[in-house]
Amino acid sequence: MLVKRNLQLFFRDGGNVVASLMGGLVLLVMYVLFLGDMMTEAMQAEGFYSDYIRLAISGIMFGGMVALTSLSSSMGAVGIGVADKEKAMKDFLTSPVSRKKITLSYIVSSSVVGFVITGVVLILSVIYIAVSSSNLPGMVDWGRLLLTIALSALCANAMGFFLSTFVKTQAAFAAITAVVGMVVGFIMGIFIPIGQLPGAMQWVIRLFPMSHSVSMFRQILADGALTTAFAGAPEALGDFREMFGLVFTYGDYTSSFLMSAVVLAGTTVLFYALSLTVMAKRKA
């Protein structure tokens, strides 16, 4: 019942839904208006004229957009719990429902919001790619996409929930969310290719857990086209994948899809554990 109530509160507020989609919508507009052409022309200037380059760039941009949506939607849904903390928590605590169930309801509902909204944006992205290139993910790729959506939504939710344990008012959380929304596109390596950034900023992106969500989405949506476009040029393919954040390098080690999945899963467990520890200490 509490989960249903939280979901209804979120989706009834059009402002919440729009705010959750805002980062992705901004990126989509930027891509349609100039980013797509700009990146394609830059690759053509390097001597790559294959139609697959444009398809790969579409996958890279939409991969970033979907990952960004998973973070913004999860953060927006976590705000429901912050609002209740400020206005309705006393009523909840005097009800027969345990504090554990109340907390779990916020975690489940905000995770569901992140999964649903991210899934919708992903489907729209795939439709755009299919219409423009007649290219659709196969069954295996759809399975990988579902896994990535789940891990991305859970990781973003865990980090947002941990942040919310230190915030007491809805206004303060809204301000934090606005700041996060402005900078996270750069921290996740979405707006500017990681290879074009200073070394220190590249390490920030590599170490930020949600960047691995971007990497996983981009590998699924862009790797096929890139493999075709760079056929016979494996070194150039490797450089391109690293520059655009499909993979991350840590010294001699290069990340993989599995490694990124483990990072997201581990981060989820870590931040939920930290949240529960903070809450337990406060009750004590």
C-alpha positions in Angstrom: 0.0 0.0 0.0 2.8 2.4 0.9 4.6 1.7 -2.3 1.5 2.3 -4.3 0.8 5.5 -2.4 4.4 6.8 -3.1 4.1 5.9 -6.8 0.8 7.7 -7.1 2.3 10.8 -5.4 5.2 10.9 -7.9 3.3 10.3 -11.1 0.4 12.6 -10.2 2.8 15.5 -10.0 3.7 16.4 -13.5 6.5 18.6 -12.3 8.3 15.6 -10.8 8.0 13.7 -14.0 9.2 16.6 -16.2 12.1 17.3 -13.8 13.1 13.6 -14.0 13.2 13.8 -17.8 14.7 17.3 -18.1 18.4 16.2 -18.3 17.7 13.6 -20.9 15.5 16.0 -22.9 18.1 18.7 -22.9 20.7 16.3 -24.2 18.3 15.1 -26.9 17.6 18.6 -28.1 21.4 19.3 -28.1 21.9 16.2 -30.1 19.2 16.9 -32.7 20.2 20.5 -33.1 23.9 20.4 -33.3 25.8 17.7 -31.3 25.1 14.9 -33.7 26.2 16.8 -36.8 29.2 18.2 -34.9 30.5 14.8 -33.7 29.9 13.2 -37.2 31.8 16.0 -38.9 34.6 15.6 -36.5 34.9 11.9 -37.3 34.7 12.6 -41.0 37.5 15.1 -40.6 39.6 12.2 -39.2 38.9 10.2 -42.4 35.9 8.1 -41.3 33.0 8.5 -43.7 31.1 5.3 -43.0 27.3 5.6 -42.4 28.0 3.4 -39.3 29.8 6.3 -37.7 26.6 8.3 -37.5 24.8 5.2 -36.1 27.5 4.7 -33.5 27.4 8.4 -32.4 23.6 8.0 -32.1 24.1 5.1 -29.8 26.7 7.0 -27.8 24.5 10.0 -27.3 21.4 8.0 -26.4 23.3 5.8 -24.1 24.4 8.8 -22.1 20.8 10.2 -22.2 19.3 7.0 -20.8 21.9 6.8 -18.1 21.3 10.4 -17.1 17.6 9.8 -16.9 18.1 6.8 -14.6 19.9 9.1 -12.1 17.5 12.1 -12.4 14.3 10.0 -12.1 15.6 8.1 -9.1 16.7 11.3 -7.4 13.3 12.8 -8.1 11.5 9.8 -6.6 13.6 9.9 -3.5 12.3 13.4 -2.9 8.9 11.9 -2.0 10.5 10.4 1.2 12.2 13.7 2.0 8.9 15.5 1.7 7.2 13.0 4.0 10.1 13.3 6.5 9.3 17.0 6.7 5.5 16.9 6.7 4.1 13.5 7.5 6.7 11.3 9.2 5.2 11.8 12.7 1.9 10.4 11.4 3.6 7.4 9.9 5.6 6.6 13.1 2.4 6.6 15.1 0.8 4.1 12.7 1.0 0.3 13.2 3.4 0.1 10.2 7.0 -0.5 11.3 9.8 2.0 10.5 11.5 -0.8 8.5 8.5 -1.2 6.2 8.2 2.6 5.7 11.8 2.8 4.7 11.6 -0.2 2.4 8.5 1.4 0.7 10.5 4.4 -0.3 13.4 2.3 -1.6 11.1 0.1 -3.7 8.9 2.9 -5.0 11.8 5.1 -6.1 13.6 2.2 -7.7 10.4 1.4 -9.6 10.2 5.0 -10.8 13.8 4.9 -12.0 13.3 1.6 -13.8 10.0 2.7 -15.5 11.1 6.1 -16.6 14.5 4.9 -17.8 12.8 2.1 -19.7 10.5 4.5 -21.4 13.3 6.8 -22.5 15.3 3.7 -23.7 12.5 2.5 -25.8 12.1 5.9 -27.4 15.8 6.0 -28.1 15.8 2.6 -29.7 12.8 3.7 -31.8 14.7 6.8 -33.0 17.7 4.7 -33.9 15.6 2.1 -35.7 13.7 4.7 -37.7 16.9 6.5 -38.7 19.0 3.4 -39.5 16.7 0.3 -39.5 18.9 -1.1 -36.8 17.3 -2.9 -33.7 19.0 -4.6 -30.7 18.8 -8.4 -30.7 17.4 -10.5 -27.9 20.7 -10.8 -26.1 21.2 -7.0 -26.3 17.7 -6.5 -24.9 18.5 -8.7 -22.0 21.7 -6.7 -21.4 19.7 -3.5 -21.6 17.2 -4.7 -19.0 20.1 -5.7 -16.7 21.7 -2.3 -17.2 18.5 -0.4 -16.5 17.9 -2.4 -13.3 21.5 -1.9 -12.0 21.6 1.8 -13.1 18.2 2.6 -11.3 19.2 0.7 -8.2 22.7 2.3 -8.0 21.3 5.8 -8.5 18.5 5.1 -6.0 21.0 3.9 -3.4 23.2 7.0 -3.8 20.2 9.3 -3.7 18.7 7.6 -0.7 22.0 7.9 1.2 22.1 11.6 0.4 18.6 12.0 1.6 19.4 10.7 5.0 21.3 14.0 5.7 18.6 16.3 4.4 15.7 17.4 6.5 13.6 19.6 4.2 12.2 19.2 0.7 13.6 22.6 -0.4 17.1 21.6 0.6 16.8 18.3 -1.3 15.4 20.1 -4.4 18.4 22.5 -4.3 20.8 19.6 -4.1 19.0 17.8 -6.9 19.2 20.9 -9.1 23.0 21.2 -8.5 23.5 17.5 -9.2 21.4 17.9 -12.4 23.7 20.6 -13.6 27.1 18.9 -13.1 26.3 15.2 -13.3 26.3 15.2 -17.1 30.0 16.3 -17.0 30.9 13.9 -14.2 29.4 11.0 -16.1 31.2 11.9 -19.3 28.0 12.5 -21.2 28.3 16.1 -22.6 31.9 16.0 -23.6 33.9 13.0 -24.7 36.1 11.9 -21.9 39.2 11.8 -24.1 38.9 15.6 -24.7 39.0 16.4 -21.0 42.0 17.1 -18.7 43.5 14.1 -17.1 42.2 15.0 -13.6 38.6 15.2 -14.9 39.0 11.9 -16.7 39.8 10.2 -13.4 36.8 11.8 -11.8 34.6 10.3 -14.5 36.3 6.9 -14.2 35.9 6.8 -10.4 32.3 8.0 -10.4 30.1 4.8 -10.2 27.3 6.0 -12.4 29.7 6.6 -15.2 29.7 2.8 -15.6 26.0 3.0 -16.4 26.9 5.2 -19.3 29.6 2.8 -20.4 27.2 -0.2 -20.4 24.5 1.5 -22.3 26.9 2.8 -24.9 28.5 -0.6 -25.4 25.1 -2.1 -26.1 23.9 0.7 -28.4 27.1 1.6 -30.2 29.6 -1.3 -30.2 28.0 -3.1 -33.2 28.1 -0.1 -35.5 31.7 0.8 -34.3 33.0 -2.7 -35.0 31.7 -2.5 -38.6 32.9 1.1 -39.0 36.4 0.3 -37.8 36.7 -3.1 -39.4 40.4 -3.8 -40.0 41.5 -1.1 -37.6 41.4 -2.5 -34.1 43.8 0.1 -32.7 41.6 2.9 -33.9 38.5 1.2 -32.6 40.1 0.9 -29.1 41.1 4.5 -29.1 37.6 5.6 -30.2 35.9 3.4 -27.5 38.2 4.9 -24.8 37.7 8.5 -26.0 33.9 8.3 -26.0 33.6 6.4 -22.7 32.5 3.0 -23.9 35.3 1.7 -21.8 37.6 3.1 -19.0 41.3 2.5 -18.6 42.9 2.1 -15.2 46.6 1.8 -15.9 47.0 -1.3 -18.0 43.5 -2.5 -17.2 40.5 -1.7 -19.5 37.0 -2.0 -18.1 34.4 -4.5 -19.5 30.7 -4.8 -19.4 30.9 -7.3 -16.6 33.3 -5.2 -14.6 31.0 -2.1 -14.9 28.0 -4.3 -13.8 29.9 -5.4 -10.7 30.8 -1.7 -9.9 27.1 -0.7 -10.1 26.0 -3.7 -8.0 28.7 -3.1 -5.4 28.0 0.6 -5.2 24.3 -0.2 -4.6 25.0 -2.5 -1.7 27.5 -0.1 -0.2 25.3 2.9 -0.2 22.2 1.1 1.0 24.4 -0.3 3.9 25.7 3.2 4.7 22.1 4.6 4.7 20.9 1.9 7.1 23.9 2.5 9.3 23.2 6.2 9.5 19.5 5.7 10.2 20.3 3.1 12.9 22.7 5.4 14.7 20.1 8.2 14.6 17.5 5.9 16.2 20.0 5.0 18.9 
